[in-house]
Amino acid sequence: MLNLYETDFYAWTTEQAELLQNGKWHTLDISNLVEEIESLGKQLRQELRNRLGILIGHLLKWDYQANLRSKSWKAIIREQRDEVLDILEASPSLQPYLDQAMQKGYRQGVNLVVKETPLDFNDLPKHCPYDMEQILDPSFPTGIEG
């Protein structure tokens, strides 16, 4: 027999929240709650990697296509940087994961650049040319402020 988790996920979440609020521990769907909580953590790490990928990709475009710099690129850099900082503020325990997220984000950023520009993989550095301090610095790169 299918349970609510399998047939109506939203209704299941509402039910589980109500059971938690009312202290009805014995009726909670523990195995699926555990799975969903673990999934939330994984999603947050993925979100951090994705945001870093977009941010790094646009930093690369900014550096490697200086003649094409645009207001849009500047806005995307600022927006993604703000989102990364918001994630880290809300979940400071992700700090130890930052270097790994930056490496994975760099690969995503390179893919973005290759997809959106005439540049190819061999036109870009094999490793991220930025350190985390630069990536998160609102005045980096030069010309971004203002």
Residue, then its C-alpha position, 0 to 999 in steps of 0.5 A: m500500500l502506498n503511503l502519503y509520502e509516495t502519493d502526495f509529497y506536499a501533503w506528507t510534509t504538512e502532516q509531518a510538520e503537524l505531527l512534530q508540532n503536536g509532539k506525536w513522535h510515535t506516528l512520525d514517518i522516521s525513515n522518510l524524515v531522515e532521508e529528507i533531512e539528509s537531502l536538504g543538506k545535500q541540496l544546500r551543498q549543491e546550491l553553494r557549488n552552483r552559485l560558485g560556478i556561476l560566479i566563477g564563470h562570470l569572473l572568468k568572462w570578466d577577465y578573459q573577455a574584457n572588451l565585452r564586459s557588461k552591466s549584466w555580468k557585473a549584476i550577475i557577479r554581485e548577485q551570485r556573490d551575495e547568494v553565496l554569502d547568504i548561504l554561508e551566513a545561514s549555514p556557517s558549518l559549510q565553511p570547511y566545504l568551501d574549498q571543495a565547492m570552489q573546485k567543483g564550482y570552477r569546473q562548472g564555471v569553465n563549462l559556462v564560459v565555454k558554452e557562452t563564449p568563443l573561448d575553449f577549454n584550453d584558453l582557460p586555466k586548468h585550476c581556479p586562478y582566484d582564491m576564496e577571498q577574491i571570489l567573495d570580495p565585493s571589490f574584486p575584480t577591479g572595475i566591479e564596484g560602483 
